[in-house]
Amino acid sequence: MTDHKTQRLQHVAELLNAVGRDTETKILSTLEEANPNLASQIREKMFTFDDLTLIDIRQMR
């Protein structure tokens, strides 16, 4: 994957992280139907609450 494509996927993931949960779900489910691989790549780049377990306690302060 090119660096430019990676950056674009990251931007889309950041936008989806910023919208409401309903909007995010609708967009990703529609994208999943049209292009499951792309939807998966975007989901991988999105921040989730599971990511909080990866943050060192010192970084949380």
C-alpha positions in Angstrom: 0.0 0.0 0.0 1.4 3.4 -0.9 2.1 6.0 1.7 -0.4 8.3 0.1 -3.2 5.7 0.3 -2.3 5.0 4.0 -2.6 8.7 4.7 -6.0 8.9 3.0 -7.2 5.9 5.0 -6.0 7.5 8.2 -7.9 10.8 7.3 -11.1 8.9 6.7 -10.7 7.0 10.0 -10.1 10.3 11.8 -13.3 11.8 10.2 -15.3 8.8 11.2 -14.0 9.0 14.8 -15.2 12.6 14.9 -18.8 12.0 13.7 -21.6 10.6 15.8 -21.8 6.9 16.3 -24.9 6.5 14.2 -23.3 8.3 11.3 -20.1 6.2 11.6 -22.1 3.0 11.7 -24.2 3.9 8.6 -21.1 5.0 6.6 -19.1 1.9 7.5 -22.0 -0.5 6.9 -22.7 1.0 3.5 -19.0 0.9 2.6 -18.8 -2.7 3.9 -21.4 -3.7 1.3 -19.6 -1.9 -1.5 -16.0 -2.7 -0.6 -15.4 -4.9 2.4 -11.6 -4.8 2.1 -11.6 -1.0 2.2 -14.0 -0.9 5.2 -11.8 -3.3 7.0 -8.7 -1.1 6.3 -10.5 1.9 7.7 -11.7 0.1 10.8 -8.1 -0.9 11.5 -7.0 2.7 11.6 -9.9 3.9 13.8 -9.4 4.6 17.5 -11.5 2.5 19.7 -11.8 2.1 23.5 -9.8 -1.1 23.2 -6.9 1.1 22.1 -6.9 2.6 25.6 -5.6 -0.7 27.0 -2.5 -0.1 24.9 -1.7 3.2 26.5 0.8 3.3 29.3 -0.7 4.5 32.6 1.8 7.4 32.6 0.5 8.6 29.2 -3.1 8.5 30.6 -2.3 11.2 33.2 
